[in-house]
Amino acid sequence: MSVDDPEARLRETLDSLAQNVTPAPDAYARASSEWRRRDRRRRLLMLVLAVVIIAVADLVGLWALHSLSESDSPPGDQRVDVIVQP
């Protein structure tokens, strides 16, 4: 090994660090449960957001329909004749 070879020195350093590391026995289970929890939270948030958007769109649509129907109604003091044909 040459002193001028930084790649070899880095490899040796990382190998020595890797030998001293001991993984936790339940690391995968913890990480997996954390990812599942985040996924459930993300899906729930998207569901709530979709419901809110649809509810707001429905309310705006109903308000628009109601405001349009009010402008077409006849005034209270005028008589409206309805002719029904047999």
WOLIN-V410068 format. One record per residue. N is the residue number from 0. PSI is psi in whole degrees, -180 to 180 (* if undefined). OMEGA is omega in radians with two decimals (999 if undefined). D_CENTER is the distance of its C-alpha to the mean C-alpha in Angstrom with 2 decimals. Layout:
n={N/N}
psi={PSI/PSI}
omega={OMEGA/OMEGA}
d_center={D_CENTER/D_CENTER}
This chain:
n={0/1/2/3/4/5/6/7/8/9/10/11/12/13/14/15/16/17/18/19/20/21/22/23/24/25/26/27/28/29/30/31/32/33/34/35/36/37/38/39/40/41/42/43/44/45/46/47/48/49/50/51/52/53/54/55/56/57/58/59/60/61/62/63/64/65/66/67/68/69/70/71/72/73/74/75/76/77/78/79/80/81/82/83/84/85}
psi={137/148/-25/-1/94/-28/-41/-40/-40/-41/-44/-43/-45/-37/-42/-36/-39/-31/-28/-9/130/123/150/142/-27/26/-43/-43/-42/-45/-41/-44/-35/-43/-39/-40/-45/-39/-44/-43/-42/-44/-41/-42/-42/-38/-46/-43/-42/-42/-42/-43/-44/-41/-43/-42/-40/-45/-41/-42/-44/-40/-43/-43/-41/-42/-32/-37/-27/-34/-21/-8/144/155/157/-27/-5/146/137/120/135/125/123/126/141/*}
omega={3.14/3.13/-3.09/-3.10/-3.08/3.13/3.12/3.12/3.11/3.11/3.12/-3.13/3.13/3.09/3.13/3.07/-3.12/3.13/-3.11/-3.09/3.04/-3.11/3.08/-3.08/-3.12/-3.09/-3.13/-3.13/3.12/3.14/3.14/3.13/3.09/3.12/3.11/3.11/3.12/3.13/3.09/3.14/3.13/-3.14/3.11/3.11/3.11/3.10/3.13/3.13/3.12/3.12/3.13/-3.14/-3.14/3.13/3.12/3.12/3.09/3.14/3.11/3.12/3.10/3.10/3.14/3.11/-3.14/-3.12/3.09/-3.13/3.11/-3.10/-3.14/-3.09/-3.12/3.09/-3.05/-3.07/3.11/3.13/3.12/3.10/3.11/3.13/3.14/3.12/-3.13/999}
d_center={53.47/53.91/53.00/51.75/49.11/45.87/43.89/46.21/46.09/42.32/42.35/44.89/42.96/39.71/41.73/43.37/40.09/38.62/41.69/41.11/37.47/36.97/33.55/32.37/32.96/29.59/27.50/25.86/25.13/23.57/21.40/20.39/19.54/17.53/15.42/15.08/14.10/11.33/10.13/10.50/8.71/5.51/6.23/7.39/4.83/3.17/6.98/8.02/6.56/8.24/11.17/11.68/11.82/14.17/16.18/16.77/17.82/20.11/21.62/22.35/23.90/25.99/27.11/28.16/30.06/31.72/32.79/34.25/36.16/37.70/39.27/41.04/42.73/46.47/47.96/49.42/53.05/53.34/54.48/52.48/54.56/52.99/55.07/54.45/56.29/57.53}
